Amino acid sequence: MKRLTFIVFALAALYGCATDKPQSAIMNQPGDYKLGYSDGCASGHFEGGHPYDQFVKDNYRYIKDALYSQGWKDGFVTCKNEYIAKERDNR
């Protein structure tokens, strides 16, 4: 039962990373950008108040890898704003 609960919450967290940006635009980016976007998205949800996400940032990569850094910034801003807007609409 715990495993099923974990899977449900993990899928919900991934669903929460959906953006207005077409997925094909994100998926066509290099791997470092996608990883940064994913980490930034989780961090944005966390900053926005999501109860199940956590702050994720590879500081070394963020400083040294421009693609990771740009992906992280894009994911953070997009997902934080999106989560806050969803929460506001659900009130």
C-alpha positions in Angstrom: 0.0 0.0 0.0 2.9 2.4 0.8 4.4 1.7 -2.6 1.1 2.5 -4.4 0.8 5.7 -2.4 4.4 6.7 -3.4 3.7 6.0 -7.0 0.5 8.1 -7.0 2.3 11.0 -5.4 5.3 10.7 -7.8 3.0 10.7 -10.8 1.1 13.7 -9.4 4.4 15.5 -8.9 5.4 14.8 -12.5 2.0 15.9 -13.7 2.5 19.1 -11.8 5.6 19.9 -14.0 3.4 20.3 -17.0 4.0 23.8 -18.6 2.4 26.0 -21.2 5.7 25.5 -23.1 5.1 22.7 -25.7 6.7 19.5 -24.4 8.3 19.0 -27.8 10.2 22.3 -27.3 11.6 21.0 -24.0 12.2 17.5 -25.2 14.1 18.7 -28.2 16.6 20.4 -26.0 20.0 18.8 -25.1 20.0 16.5 -22.1 21.7 19.0 -19.7 18.9 21.5 -20.4 16.3 18.9 -19.7 17.9 17.8 -16.4 18.2 21.4 -15.4 14.6 22.0 -16.3 13.4 19.0 -14.3 15.5 20.1 -11.2 14.3 23.7 -11.5 10.7 22.6 -11.9 10.8 20.6 -8.7 12.5 23.5 -6.9 9.9 25.9 -8.3 7.1 23.7 -7.0 8.8 23.6 -3.6 9.2 27.3 -3.5 5.6 27.7 -4.5 4.5 25.6 -1.6 4.0 22.1 -3.1 4.0 19.7 -0.2 5.7 16.8 -1.9 8.4 18.4 -4.0 11.8 19.4 -2.8 14.5 21.9 -3.8 16.9 20.3 -6.2 19.9 22.1 -7.7 23.3 20.7 -8.7 25.4 23.8 -7.8 28.5 22.6 -9.6 26.6 22.0 -12.8 24.6 25.3 -12.4 27.9 27.2 -12.3 29.8 25.3 -15.0 27.1 24.2 -17.4 25.2 26.9 -19.2 22.5 24.5 -20.6 21.8 23.1 -17.1 21.7 26.6 -15.7 19.3 27.9 -18.3 17.1 24.8 -18.0 17.0 25.2 -14.2 16.1 28.9 -14.4 13.3 28.2 -17.0 11.9 25.3 -15.1 12.0 27.1 -11.7 10.2 30.2 -12.9 7.6 28.3 -15.1 6.7 25.7 -12.5 6.7 28.0 -9.5 4.3 30.5 -11.2 2.2 27.6 -12.6 1.8 26.0 -9.1 1.0 29.3 -7.4 -1.6 30.0 -10.1 -3.2 26.5 -9.7 -3.4 26.9 -6.0 -4.9 30.4 -6.3 -7.5 29.0 -8.7 -8.4 26.1 -6.4 -9.3 28.4 -3.5 
